[in-house]
């Protein structure tokens, strides 16, 4: 160890000697000779076996976000949050992990996707799998029976005892508003009801014990063919082929309110109490959706199953549509971007007295939406602005750093988003080029003549137009040009 420490000190001293010779502008031959000595010492030193080696990667299933990606995320989040607030939602937050027992048994076959944590102070914990189960735990724990909330710009829920289908219709309206505002393409919202599914399985002859597992098979119909789903139900899950065929007659149907009315007359489904309740509520839902002006975006789809165990009523899922390759073809769904439904029994699972709080909600698939927006911007070759700076404080001559610092401080104190370059005497051209690269719209230029006249030269980066503005009017002029309110709220 002592020998290595001595060699490290020699390498350090030799490195300083090389740097000193370069600063002194010694001859090339002399510098080369000393560099050779440095390299020889480094070779003798060799690698440090005790030095910790780091693997430079993010953990599996995670990613870093660049400034450009974060700018996209913030814009998407802003659209979603503004919509949630417009509909009167409060915001809550819950921990990223829960007691393992809180999450266990709430997700059906998806439960295997939950990440468990090591024992923490005698408590078995798991990372939350979604935001709905933690919300239900929150309601039960705080004895809440009525709330409209949003969470991390992803989830929106309405909890409380209300007249049928009014909150459900609003959730679908919110989903349509957000997807329309994001302008990510044409979309369709598929709607079904778990009671209709359960009633359908019952009249088709599915044993009660197989309801949930058959439900998860049906849920795959948006990704694979009916034949593949049937093979899974019969070959892997032991369902009788004739029962699977009866299910197939139903789940391949989709349409609007006319299909609801048709099924209300179905000789089998109309005799099942659960299916009849679900169809009655869907008919009412379509009436409200027509009043909201979004019924053309909604499709009653009997193949929609939403495999999560906690759904009890209406379920829905929004998919982006691919433009048909040929005229006359139906648009194809290319992926889910939002989903949700009614879960009236979940809160009661946590309440000590079993008190039920009816709930309905939706979740926005923000990660998929981010990817779509990023791909679109890349295809259009649009530059994403990563800052919100409104003005760069610049100088036209040397020795004006103090004046720049005073002015930028004034702008910050007035709520203006401002920057300056961290150089004492930057060239004006470099300052203007920085504005163009960063997308900063305005430059406040200080010069000796401007200081004498009590004005600031305000330059538009896009048009290169310059005007003299009295210093006391500068804040108001910048806010006027950037459409920012004059008050700081």
N, C-alpha and C positions, 0 to 999 in steps of 0.2 A: 504493500500500500504506500509506504514511504517513497519507494523508488518511483512509483507511478506519479505521485504528487510532485516529485522533483521534475519529472519529464513534462508534466502539465505546465509547471511554472516556466520551464525553458521555452515551450511552445508559445506561451503567452508573451514572454519577453521578445522572442524572435518576431512574432507577429507585429508587436509594437514597433520594432526596429524597421520592419518592411514599410509600415505605414508612415513612419517618420521620414524615411528616404524618399518616399513618393511625394510627401508634402514639401520636402526640400528640393524636389525636382532633380534628384541625383541622376547619374548616367544610367542608361538602360542596362549596361553590362553589370553595374554594381547592384541594381535592383534584382536582376535575374539571379545573380549569385546568392543574394540573401534569401530570395524566394526558394531556391533549391535547398538551402539549409533548413528552411521552415518545413518544406515537404518531407525532408529526410527525418526530421524530429517527429513529425506527425506519423510517419510510417513506423518509427520505433515505438510510438505510444500505442498504436493499434486501437481497436474498438474497446469501449468500456463494457465488459461483460456484465457488470452490476447495474448498468444504466437501464431503467425501465423502458420497455418498448411499448408504444401505444398503437393500437389498430385504429386507423382513422376512418371510422364508419359510424353511421347511426344504427341504433338497435333495430333488429328485424321488425318490419311492420311500421316503422316510423320514417320520417323524412325531414330534412331542413327546408325552409322556405326562403327564397332569395327576396331582395327588395321588390323586384318586379312581381313575383308571385304574391307577396304580401299586399302589394297595392291592389291586385285583382281581388284578393280575399276581402280586403276592407270595403271595396266598392260593392261586392256581392252582399256582404254582411249589412252594409248600410241600407240597401234595397229591402232586405228581409226585415231588419229591425224597424224601419219606418212603417212597413206594412203592419207588423205586429202592434206597434204603438197606435197606429191609426184605428185599429180595432179594439183599443182599450185595454191592452194587456199590461200587467205588471211584470217585473223581472225578478226571478229568484236564481239562486245557485245552490248546488249541493256538492259534496266531496266527490273526487274522481274515483274513490273506492268506497265500498259498502261492506257491511258484515256479510260473509259468504252466505249465511242462511237467508239474508234478505233477497239475494238474487237466485238462489237455488230453486229449481222447479217452476220458474216463471216463463221460460222461453221455449219449452218443448224441446225439439231436436237441436235447436240452436244453443242449448245450454252447454254443449261441449266446446263452444267457442269462447267461453268465459275464462279470463286469465286469473288464476289464483295467486295471492301474494303469500310470503312467508308469515309465520305467526308473529303478530305485533302486540307485545304486552299481554299475551294470553287470548287475543282475539284473532279468529280466522277471517281474513279479508280477501276480497276479490275486486278487480277493476270493474267499474260499472260497464255493462254491455250496451245500455241505451240510457235515455234520460227519463223514460216513462216510469219504470219501476222505482227509481229514487224519488220521483215526484209523488208517487202513491205513498211511499214510506213517509215523506215529508208531510203530506196531508194528514195521515193517521197520527203521526207523532205530535203535530201541532193542533190536532182536533179541528181542522178546517173542513168546512162542508161547502164552501163557495169561493171560487177564485178563477180568474182568467189570467194565465201567466205565459211568459215565454222564457226560454232558457238558452243561453249561448247562441242566439241567432239561428237556432236549428229547430227547436221544438216549440209548439204552441198548444196549449190545452185549456179546455173549459171544464171546470169541475162544479157540480151542483145539480139540484133537482129542478129541471126545467121542462116545459112542454116539448113533446117529441119532435125531433128532427130540426128544430130551429138552430141550436148550437152546431149540429152536424153540417147543416147547409152553410153556416158561416165559415166553418173550417175549410170546406171545399171552395168557397169564394176566395178565402185567403190564399189557398194553394194556387188558384188560377191567377190571382192578382200578382203574386210573386213571380211565377213562371212567365207571365206576359211582360212584366217590367224588366226582367233579366234579358229578354230578347235572345234566348238560346235556341229558338226554333219552335216549330209546331208541336203541340203536345196533346195528349188525350188522358183523361182521368178515368180509370176503370173503377167501378163501384160494385160491391156485392154485400152480402150480410151473412155473418156466421150462422145465424139461425136458419137461413135458407139452405146453407151448405149442410148443416146437421140434419135438417128435415129431408133434404135430398138424399143424403147417405142412408137415412132410416128407411125411406120408401124404396130405395134401390136394393136394400137387403144387407147393408154393411153392418157387421156386429158392433155394438157400442164400444167395445175394447179397441176397435181399429179406427175409430173416427179420426183421431188426431194424426195417426201415421198415414192414413189415406189422404187426409187434408194436405199434408206436406208433399205428397206425390202430385196431387192436383195443382199445387202451387208452382210446379215446374213447367206448366204448359206454356208459359210465355217464353221459355228457352228451348224446349224440346218438343217433338211431335207427340200426338196422342198415342201412337203405337208404342213409343218408348215409355210413356207414363203407364200405359196399360201393362206392359211387360214387367215394370217395376212392381205394380200393385199385385199382379198375379204371381210372378216368379219369385220376387223377394219378400212380399208381405202376405202371401197366402190367401189372397182374395179370389173368390170363385170367378171364372171368366165371364159368366153371364151377368154377375153383379157389376163387374167392370164395364161391360157393354152398356148396361143401363145408365151408369154414371156418365159414360161417354156421350150418350144421347142428350144429356143436359149440359155438361160443361163446355161443349163446343158451340153453345148459343151465346150471342151477345147482341145488344141493341139498346133501345131507349125505353121510355115509359110504356110503349106498346108491348114490349116483351114482358114487362111486369104484369100488365093487364092480362096477357095471354097465359102466363103461369098461374095467375089467380084463378083461372078457369081450368087448370090442369087437373085431371081426375085424381091423380095420386097426390101431388103436392098440396092441393087445396084441402085434403083430408088430414094434413099434418099441422098441428097447432103451431109449432115453432116456425115452419116455413111460411105459414099464413101470416103470422105476426111480422116476420121480416119483410114479406112482400108488401104488406099494408104500409109499413113505415117507409119502404122505398118509393111507393107511389106518392106518399106525402112529401118525401124528400125532393122528388122530381118537380113537384108543384113549386116548392120554394126556390129550387135551382133556376126554374124558368123566370121567376120574379127577380132573381139576382142577375139574370141575363147570361148565365153560363151553361145552360142545359145542352148547348151544342158542343161543349167540351167534355161532356160526361157520357160514358158508355156503361150500361149494366152488363157485366161480364161474369157469367157463372163459373168461369175457370179461376177467377181471382180467389185465393184462399188465405193469404197472409198467415204463414205457419206459426206465428207467435201465440202461445197458449192463452194469453190474457184477454184477447179480443172476445167480445160477447155479442156485438151487434153489427152495425154498418162498418165496412172496411173499404179502403180505397187506396189506389196507387196511381201516380202520374208517370207516364212514359213519354219520351220524346219520339216523334214520328219521322220516319225516313221517307223522303219524297218517292212516290212510285216510279219504277223504271219505265213503265208503259202506261198509256192512258187506259183508264178503266180498272186498273189494279188498286187494291186497298193499300193505304199507307202502312208501313211496317213499324212496329215498336222497336226502338234501338236501346232501351235501357231505362230503368226506373230512376227518377230524380226526386221523388217525394212520395210519402205514404203515410197512412195513419188509420184511425178507426176508433170505435167505441169500446171502452173497457170498464164496465160498470161493477165488476166484482173484485178488482185488484186492491183497492184501498181497504176493503173489508178483510182481506187476508192479513193485514198488518194491525188493524184496530183490535184492541183487547176485547171489546164487546161485539166485534163482528159488524159494526155499523158500516153500511155501504154508502159510498159517495159516487154517484154516476159521473163518468168522465168521458170526454171525447177529445181527440187531439190529432196533430199531424207532425211529421218530421220532414225537414228539407234535407235532401242528399247533397250537402254543400261540397263534399270532396269531389263528387262526380261533376257537379256544376262548375267548380273551379277548373277542372281539367278541360271541360268543353269550352269555357271562355278563353283559357290559355291557348288552346289549339286554334280557336277562331282568330285570336289576335296575331298568332304566328302566321296563319295562312294569309291574313290581310297585310302582314308586315307592319302592323301598327306598333309604334313605340309606346310603352307603358311608362307614364310618369310616376316616379317613386317618391317624390316629395311634394309638399303643398306650398313651398316657398312662393310668396307673391312678389317679392322684390329683392334684388341684390343691391347692397350699398357699395358703390364703386367710387374710385377716384381717378381724375384725369391727369394729375401730376404727382410727383413724389412728395414725401414728407407730410402726408395727410392722414396717416393712420389714426391719430387721436381724434380727428374730425369724423372719420368713418365709424370709430367705436362709439362716439357720442351719439351719432345719428342712428346707428343700428339699435342702440339701447333705447332711444326715444321711441322707435318703431315697435320694439318688443313690448315696452310698457303700454303702448296704445293698442296692443293685441294684433299687430301686424306680423305675419310670418315672413321673417327677413333673414338674410345671410350676408356674410362678407367673406372674402378670401383671406386665408391666414398668412398673408405676406405683408411686409411693411410697405413695399413699393411695387405692387403688381402692375403689369402693363394693362392699359385699358382694353386692348384687343383680347388679351387672355380672359379678362373679366366678362367681356361680351360673349366670347366663345363658350365660357362656362354656362352662361345663361341659356344659350341655344341648346347645349348638350343636356342640361338638366330640365329644360322646359319652363324656366322661370320667365314669366311674362313681362316684368318691368325691371328697369335699372334706375336707381337713384344716384346720379353722378354728382360728386362734389369736386369743384375746382376752385382755384384761387379767386377767380372773378366772381363765381357764384357766392363764395363766402363774403366778399365785399358787398355784393348786391342783396344779400339776405335771401337768396333763392336756391333751389335745388333743381338740377336739370333732370326731368323724368323722361325716360326713353322707353318706347314700346319696342320690345325685342322683335316682334313679328313684322311690324311696318317700318321700323327704324326711325319713326317720327319722334322728335324731341321737343319738349316744351319746358319753359321755366315756370316753376311753381314756388310761391312764397313758402318759406319753411313752415310757418304756422298752419298752412293749408295742406301740407303734404299728406298727412294721415287721411284726411277726408278725401283727397283726390285719389289716393291708392285704393281706399275702400270703395269709392264710387266706381273705379275702373274694374275692380275685381268682384263687384256685386256683393260685398260683405256688409252686413248691418253695422251701423255706426256704434251701437252699444255692445259691450262685452257681457254676454249673458252667462 
